[in-house]
């Protein structure tokens, strides 16, 4: 069968009767079996449970029961989220094997309630903070566009699965860019929504005050459909906000007339290390949106570099607080990159953390003021296309400019989406940032852009994925 590329397309096919959830699920399971050993997207695949959920979805369709556009849609979940049908490892050996045993995280409950079909659990950077370590007993994530290059992190497996067609969509998490980074380098779309919009109950924490569980898929429209399902207040997560959840697809008509887009030149586009092809592709995308009727202006994000650093300090401090007992007793069981990064949290004083939090309040206020004059801000998602894994290091990551952590610090919605390809055929990505709880406008701008382009629909070739035809 010809596999639909998007959730939107698959949902239409299911309702037209031109395919079934069983057919979609079997096709994806076959593809996972063929490619996962090379790409390293999944830690655990659950074919029996997935086929059972697919059969249940088809039975509902046969009875005329429709729970919404995710019914019968096969998806993947980052292996840091509890699922009753598979263990949770956080891509490490330190986590108690019984963690998450026998229950679903709230987001999985909601996906099951909507009729979604869970294919399995995807690879991540250990505890969402380390880098891939070949000495550990987990698949090594490979970029499907060029295997020696990074798939980024920490939601690397979900990014790989979406871009290479091993899932129609999936769930990632994001504390400083962990949904948007993998979306950027793998050619997917990923939305970090407003902090508190989605419950984190049943997710291993990294940074308590920064974490979010997020949709990843091919398109902004697909991500909006997933967020429609997983968003909402949850009394089991005290950080969720009791705020009405709109239909995020309602404004996805392709119309952006009058929407005010701010291009954040200072810090973001004037970085000397910013890849020229990335800059050109993003500015071309902005020009295209302007041609559709959006109003474009230049804006300045105040203290953007300091905001990136404050996010890192808070993240390291909160991660160290969570891992401190295990670091004391099981330090050698962590991957070599993970223990190094977690150990940074011990280097900051209480005063450092307090000052970072004070700055956070100031930065949030400044961003709220900025969003009085624009609806969406545009920045690069990353400094350039995927780099070689052999050139990665925690030190290099700290020293590099960062374009994503600022929005975790402020708790704002931010989406990464493809805007083209480099001269060596690697995906390039743009980031759209909105005001708090204004995901709808971010989706509106991203969807309008994707209606006129096909970058998000392109897939890596068999040769790029190391598969013999």
LUMMILUM-913786 format. One line per 3 residues: number of its first residue (from 1); their letters; for each residue x, y, z of C-alpha. Coordinates in pm, 1 decimal. Layout:
! residues N
NUM	a	X Y Z  ...
//
This chain:
! residues 469
1	xxx	0.0 0.0 0.0  103.3 363.6 -46.8  160.8 490.6 304.9
4	xxx	0.0 830.9 373.1  263.6 1087.5 468.3  58.4 1287.5 716.9
7	xxx	-190.8 1215.9 992.6  -436.6 1442.7 814.2  -409.5 1235.2 496.9
10	xxx	-428.7 904.0 684.8  -732.9 1018.9 882.8  -911.9 1104.7 558.5
13	xxx	-821.1 767.9 405.0  -950.9 581.2 709.9  -1284.2 759.8 686.4
16	xxx	-1303.7 712.5 310.0  -1250.0 339.6 356.8  -944.6 330.4 128.7
19	xxx	-730.9 191.7 409.9  -768.4 49.0 758.0  -580.1 102.7 1079.4
22	xxx	-462.3 -258.7 1058.9  -314.1 -195.1 714.7  -141.7 123.4 829.3
25	xxx	-8.3 -41.0 1143.9  120.2 -354.8 970.2  292.9 -144.9 703.9
28	xxx	466.6 66.1 966.3  566.0 -234.8 1176.1  718.6 -392.7 864.0
31	xxx	910.2 -73.0 793.0  1032.1 -52.3 1152.8  1156.7 -410.6 1129.3
34	xxx	1344.4 -327.2 809.8  1497.7 7.0 915.5  1517.3 33.9 1292.6
37	xxx	1840.3 -163.1 1329.4  2006.7 99.0 1108.2  1829.9 417.5 1216.5
40	xxx	1799.2 348.2 1589.4  1459.4 511.8 1632.7  1287.6 266.2 1868.7
43	xxx	1403.1 106.6 2192.7  1089.9 -107.8 2224.6  836.8 -201.4 1957.0
46	xxx	501.7 -346.9 2070.0  348.5 -517.7 1764.7  87.5 -726.6 1946.8
49	xxx	-46.9 -433.5 2146.7  -37.5 -206.3 1840.4  -226.8 -452.1 1622.1
52	xxx	-480.8 -498.1 1899.9  -538.3 -123.4 1919.6  -559.6 -102.3 1539.9
55	xxx	-820.2 -379.8 1530.9  -1020.5 -199.4 1800.5  -1008.0 124.7 1599.4
58	xxx	-1129.2 -52.3 1286.5  -1409.9 -215.9 1483.0  -1523.4 128.0 1602.5
61	xxx	-1523.3 259.9 1246.5  -1730.5 -42.1 1139.3  -1988.8 47.8 1405.7
64	xxx	-1995.8 411.8 1299.2  -1817.0 527.2 1613.8  -1557.0 797.5 1556.8
67	xxx	-1353.8 941.3 1843.4  -1179.9 1197.4 1625.1  -899.0 1230.2 1370.6
70	xxx	-641.6 1031.0 1570.4  -856.6 716.8 1574.7  -657.3 440.0 1407.4
73	xxx	-344.0 654.4 1368.2  -14.2 477.0 1454.4  223.6 691.4 1661.4
76	xxx	536.8 664.6 1875.6  619.2 785.5 2227.8  953.2 890.2 2372.4
79	xxx	1078.4 629.8 2619.6  1059.8 868.8 2911.4  678.5 855.1 2918.5
82	xxx	503.1 577.1 3110.9  305.3 326.4 2905.4  124.3 18.4 3036.1
85	xxx	219.6 -181.8 2727.2  598.9 -132.2 2746.5  866.1 -59.9 3006.6
88	xxx	1011.2 287.2 3054.7  1392.5 312.3 3056.2  1471.4 681.8 2991.8
91	xxx	1742.8 531.6 2769.2  1948.9 434.0 3072.0  2011.6 157.8 3323.4
94	xxx	1979.1 372.4 3636.9  1600.5 413.1 3642.0  1415.0 159.2 3858.5
97	xxx	1286.2 -108.4 3614.8  948.1 -85.9 3788.9  915.7 288.4 3721.5
100	xxx	590.5 347.9 3536.2  496.6 -20.1 3556.0  133.5 -93.9 3480.9
103	xxx	-2.1 250.9 3407.1  -18.0 512.6 3133.6  95.6 871.1 3154.6
106	xxx	-189.7 1117.3 3112.4  -88.6 1192.9 2752.7  -95.2 820.9 2668.0
109	xxx	-435.7 783.3 2834.5  -562.2 1065.9 2616.2  -407.4 923.9 2299.3
112	xxx	-561.3 583.9 2371.6  -897.7 749.6 2442.7  -877.1 917.8 2102.3
115	xxx	-811.8 581.5 1935.9  -439.7 629.4 1869.0  -227.0 320.1 1803.0
118	xxx	98.5 313.1 1999.8  373.7 142.0 1799.0  641.9 154.8 2068.0
121	xxx	888.8 363.3 2267.5  1156.6 573.7 2102.2  1523.8 643.8 2168.7
124	xxx	1631.1 956.2 2352.7  1940.5 1108.6 2505.2  1975.5 939.5 2844.5
127	xxx	1733.4 1101.3 3090.4  1677.9 1365.0 2818.2  2009.5 1534.4 2895.7
130	xxx	2309.2 1323.7 2793.3  2443.0 1249.1 2446.9  2437.1 908.7 2272.2
133	xxx	2686.4 667.4 2428.0  2777.8 363.2 2217.9  2891.5 178.8 2530.9
136	xxx	2534.7 162.0 2662.7  2288.7 -114.9 2560.2  2057.5 105.7 2355.5
139	xxx	2022.6 180.5 1983.6  2238.4 462.7 1851.6  2015.5 725.7 1686.4
142	xxx	2118.7 800.2 1327.6  2012.4 1090.6 1111.9  1811.9 937.3 824.1
145	xxx	1935.3 1204.8 580.5  2302.4 1121.4 644.9  2375.6 843.8 893.4
148	xxx	2701.4 980.3 1042.5  2526.5 1302.8 1141.7  2345.2 1377.6 1464.5
151	xxx	1972.7 1323.8 1502.7  1994.6 1580.2 1787.9  1823.6 1536.8 2119.3
154	xxx	1679.5 1458.3 2335.1  1369.7 1339.4 2145.1  1589.4 1194.9 1871.9
157	xxx	1400.8 869.0 1818.2  1065.4 1036.6 1763.3  1225.2 1281.2 1520.0
160	xxx	1382.6 994.0 1326.4  1058.8 791.9 1326.8  851.3 1078.4 1189.2
163	xxx	1096.9 1190.4 920.2  1179.8 840.4 795.5  821.0 719.0 796.8
166	xxx	839.8 481.7 1095.0  541.6 658.5 1256.7  280.9 906.8 1142.1
169	xxx	342.5 1122.4 1448.0  469.7 1101.5 1800.0  537.2 1248.4 2140.6
172	xxx	860.0 1412.2 2251.8  959.4 1623.4 2548.9  1129.6 1961.1 2562.1
175	xxx	1320.7 2132.2 2844.6  1562.3 2344.3 2645.4  1491.5 2242.1 2285.4
178	xxx	1453.8 1864.4 2296.8  1150.3 1855.1 2066.8  1256.4 2132.8 1832.0
181	xxx	1619.5 2025.1 1789.3  1537.5 1675.7 1658.0  1256.7 1821.1 1446.2
184	xxx	1505.3 2069.3 1300.6  1781.0 1830.1 1194.6  1553.6 1541.9 1090.6
187	xxx	1311.7 1747.6 881.5  1004.5 1718.2 1104.1  765.2 1967.9 1263.8
190	xxx	760.1 1991.2 1642.5  565.2 2217.0 1878.5  667.2 2307.4 2232.6
193	xxx	345.1 2443.7 2373.3  297.3 2685.3 2663.8  427.7 2553.5 2996.1
196	xxx	137.8 2395.9 3185.5  -74.8 2334.6 2876.2  -10.4 1956.3 2877.2
199	xxx	11.6 1725.5 3178.6  351.3 1574.8 3262.6  205.6 1309.7 3491.9
202	xxx	384.3 982.9 3414.6  694.7 1142.3 3262.3  1043.4 1114.4 3411.2
205	xxx	1137.4 1474.1 3495.9  1442.1 1663.8 3378.4  1368.6 2023.1 3477.6
208	xxx	1055.9 2045.8 3691.5  973.7 2405.7 3596.2  1073.2 2377.5 3229.4
211	xxx	959.5 2037.0 3098.4  682.3 1981.1 2848.0  544.1 1683.7 2652.5
214	xxx	494.0 1782.0 2291.4  359.8 1672.2 1951.5  599.3 1587.8 1669.0
217	xxx	477.0 1510.9 1316.9  527.6 1604.9 952.7  309.8 1913.8 955.6
220	xxx	182.1 2192.9 1173.9  -169.7 2065.3 1105.6  -79.2 1718.5 1235.7
223	xxx	82.9 1867.0 1547.6  -231.1 2074.3 1607.4  -446.6 1760.9 1591.6
226	xxx	-225.1 1586.6 1848.2  -224.5 1888.6 2079.7  -603.7 1899.4 2059.5
229	xxx	-600.9 1557.4 2226.4  -321.7 1584.4 2483.6  -377.6 1940.8 2609.1
232	xxx	-579.4 2023.5 2917.9  -579.9 2051.4 3295.3  -486.7 1743.5 3497.6
235	xxx	-518.1 1742.6 3878.4  -239.7 1482.2 3893.3  4.6 1741.0 3761.0
238	xxx	-0.3 2057.2 3976.2  183.3 2252.9 3704.5  -100.2 2221.0 3453.2
241	xxx	-312.6 2528.6 3401.4  -691.5 2520.5 3411.8  -720.8 2714.4 3087.2
244	xxx	-976.5 2638.7 2812.0  -829.6 2440.8 2521.9  -936.8 2572.4 2181.1
247	xxx	-961.7 2366.6 1864.8  -613.2 2426.2 1729.5  -717.7 2332.0 1376.7
250	xxx	-1001.0 2586.2 1359.5  -783.0 2869.8 1225.1  -580.7 2653.7 985.5
253	xxx	-722.9 2792.5 662.6  -406.8 2926.5 501.4  -499.5 3286.0 585.0
256	xxx	-230.6 3499.0 756.2  -347.5 3841.5 638.9  -275.3 4101.8 904.6
259	xxx	-77.5 3871.5 1132.3  223.6 4059.1 1267.3  550.2 3868.3 1237.5
262	xxx	862.9 3993.9 1412.4  1204.9 3888.1 1281.3  1445.9 3872.0 1575.7
265	xxx	1766.5 3986.1 1407.3  1987.0 4065.5 1707.3  2149.0 3753.1 1860.1
268	xxx	1953.5 3515.5 1635.9  2022.1 3618.2 1275.6  2343.9 3815.9 1330.1
271	xxx	2541.3 3527.4 1481.3  2869.9 3492.7 1289.2  2840.5 3113.2 1310.4
274	xxx	2484.9 3098.6 1174.1  2481.6 2878.3 865.0  2425.8 3106.0 560.8
277	xxx	2194.3 2858.6 387.3  1978.7 2836.5 700.7  1954.7 3215.4 721.5
280	xxx	1866.2 3248.3 352.3  1598.5 2976.8 371.8  1430.2 3130.6 677.2
283	xxx	1427.3 3482.1 535.1  1278.8 3342.0 213.6  1005.7 3177.3 422.5
286	xxx	936.1 3510.1 595.2  916.8 3677.9 254.2  667.1 3415.4 141.5
289	xxx	450.1 3480.1 449.4  469.5 3852.3 380.9  349.6 3781.7 29.0
292	xxx	45.8 3608.8 181.1  -46.5 3925.5 369.3  147.0 3895.7 695.5
295	xxx	297.4 4218.1 829.8  671.2 4174.5 886.0  897.1 4390.7 1102.5
298	xxx	1228.0 4359.4 1282.2  1215.9 4309.4 1658.9  1467.3 4264.6 1938.5
301	xxx	1444.6 3994.0 2202.0  1609.3 4154.9 2505.6  1893.5 3963.6 2672.3
304	xxx	1846.4 3657.7 2450.6  2191.6 3519.4 2531.7  2139.3 3562.8 2904.8
307	xxx	1800.8 3392.0 2873.8  1964.1 3089.3 2712.1  2216.0 3073.0 2999.2
310	xxx	1950.2 3117.3 3268.2  1748.5 2831.9 3120.1  2057.1 2608.9 3128.0
313	xxx	2139.7 2696.8 3490.3  1785.6 2622.3 3607.2  1770.9 2300.3 3402.6
316	xxx	2103.9 2173.3 3539.4  2004.1 2263.9 3894.7  1666.7 2092.9 3872.8
319	xxx	1814.4 1787.9 3700.0  2083.0 1758.4 3967.6  1817.1 1780.0 4240.0
322	xxx	1626.3 1487.5 4085.6  1932.9 1271.7 4019.5  2139.7 1356.5 4327.3
325	xxx	2071.0 1031.5 4522.3  2151.1 813.5 4219.0  2457.3 1019.7 4127.7
328	xxx	2589.8 954.2 4477.5  2533.0 578.1 4463.8  2530.3 486.1 4092.0
331	xxx	2748.8 747.4 3923.5  2928.0 492.4 3706.0  2600.6 348.8 3574.3
334	xxx	2514.4 669.2 3391.0  2644.7 720.3 3039.5  2970.6 911.3 3033.5
337	xxx	2813.7 1220.7 2881.2  2508.2 1211.7 3109.1  2701.2 1202.6 3436.4
340	xxx	2919.9 1488.9 3315.8  2623.3 1710.3 3229.7  2423.9 1621.6 3542.0
343	xxx	2728.8 1697.7 3752.8  2721.0 2059.0 3638.0  2425.3 2116.3 3867.1
346	xxx	2651.9 2070.5 4167.9  2866.1 2365.0 4056.7  2594.5 2626.5 4099.0
349	xxx	2513.7 2784.1 4434.6  2168.2 2856.5 4571.7  2240.1 3220.1 4490.1
352	xxx	2307.0 3133.0 4125.8  1973.7 2953.7 4097.8  1788.6 3239.6 4268.6
355	xxx	1944.9 3496.4 4037.3  1852.4 3285.5 3732.6  1493.8 3268.5 3857.1
358	xxx	1486.4 3644.9 3919.0  1606.5 3701.3 3564.3  1341.7 3457.5 3443.4
361	xxx	1064.6 3676.6 3589.1  1214.3 3981.5 3419.0  1249.4 3803.4 3084.9
364	xxx	890.3 3678.8 3095.1  768.1 4033.0 3153.9  979.3 4165.0 2866.9
367	xxx	845.2 3899.0 2631.4  486.4 3974.8 2731.2  554.3 4338.5 2645.1
370	xxx	708.8 4244.1 2310.2  403.6 4037.9 2218.3  188.9 4347.7 2253.2
373	xxx	329.8 4459.3 1917.3  366.4 4128.8 1727.0  177.6 3799.0 1707.0
376	xxx	466.3 3567.0 1620.3  845.8 3592.0 1637.6  1071.5 3418.7 1384.7
379	xxx	1419.6 3282.4 1463.6  1634.8 2995.6 1339.7  1571.8 2671.8 1526.9
382	xxx	1940.4 2579.4 1530.0  2270.9 2723.9 1414.3  2265.1 2509.3 1100.8
385	xxx	2186.3 2163.8 964.5  2289.9 1844.7 1142.1  2657.1 1820.9 1232.2
388	xxx	2868.1 1507.9 1246.9  2827.7 1301.1 1564.5  3204.7 1258.9 1580.6
391	xxx	3236.1 1635.7 1632.3  2978.2 1659.2 1913.1  3069.2 1723.6 2276.9
394	xxx	2894.6 1865.6 2586.3  3150.3 2147.7 2595.0  3078.4 2246.7 2234.9
397	xxx	2707.5 2248.1 2305.7  2747.7 2486.8 2599.5  2968.0 2724.2 2400.5
400	xxx	2736.8 2734.1 2098.2  2461.9 2996.1 2067.5  2122.6 2850.7 2151.0
403	xxx	1792.7 2956.2 1995.9  1543.5 2735.8 2182.6  1598.3 2748.8 2560.1
406	xxx	1480.5 3108.4 2586.5  1123.8 2998.9 2520.3  1134.1 2725.3 2785.1
409	xxx	1255.1 2988.8 3030.8  959.3 3212.1 2943.9  717.7 2918.1 2910.7
412	xxx	610.6 3026.4 2561.3  490.7 2814.3 2267.3  755.1 2761.2 1998.8
415	xxx	741.3 2544.0 1687.1  1015.5 2416.4 1456.4  928.7 2348.0 1093.1
418	xxx	1123.9 2268.5 774.6  1206.9 2554.7 535.8  1436.1 2386.5 286.9
421	xxx	1750.3 2181.9 240.2  2118.7 2258.1 243.1  2341.1 2210.7 -59.3
424	xxx	2429.4 1866.7 79.1  2060.8 1771.7 119.5  2019.3 1823.2 493.9
427	xxx	1697.0 1971.6 639.3  1688.9 2338.4 742.2  1445.8 2470.8 1001.6
430	xxx	1265.5 2786.8 1112.7  1127.5 2853.1 1461.6  799.7 3035.7 1529.3
433	xxx	734.6 3167.8 1881.1  402.0 3293.6 2015.4  262.3 3458.7 2324.0
436	xxx	160.4 3242.6 2619.4  -136.1 3016.1 2534.7  -142.6 3144.3 2176.6
439	xxx	-42.8 2818.3 2011.5  -330.7 2867.9 1768.7  -159.5 3159.3 1593.0
442	xxx	175.1 2977.5 1578.9  -0.7 2683.3 1413.1  -184.8 2922.8 1179.6
445	xxx	138.4 3076.1 1049.8  318.6 2742.0 1021.7  28.0 2574.6 843.5
448	xxx	-8.3 2862.2 598.0  358.1 2837.5 508.2  339.6 2459.1 465.3
451	xxx	37.5 2485.9 235.4  263.0 2656.7 -16.9  572.2 2436.6 23.4
454	xxx	653.4 2067.8 34.5  972.6 2063.7 242.2  786.7 1893.6 530.3
457	xxx	665.8 1619.7 294.1  1004.6 1517.3 160.2  1153.1 1193.6 288.5
460	xxx	1508.8 1057.9 291.7  1598.0 813.1 16.9  1679.5 447.6 71.1
463	xxx	2042.3 527.4 -6.1  2055.3 800.0 257.8  1909.4 560.1 514.4
466	xxx	2163.0 292.0 421.1  1903.5 55.2 275.5  1970.8 -154.2 -32.5
469	x	1690.6 -120.8 -287.6
//
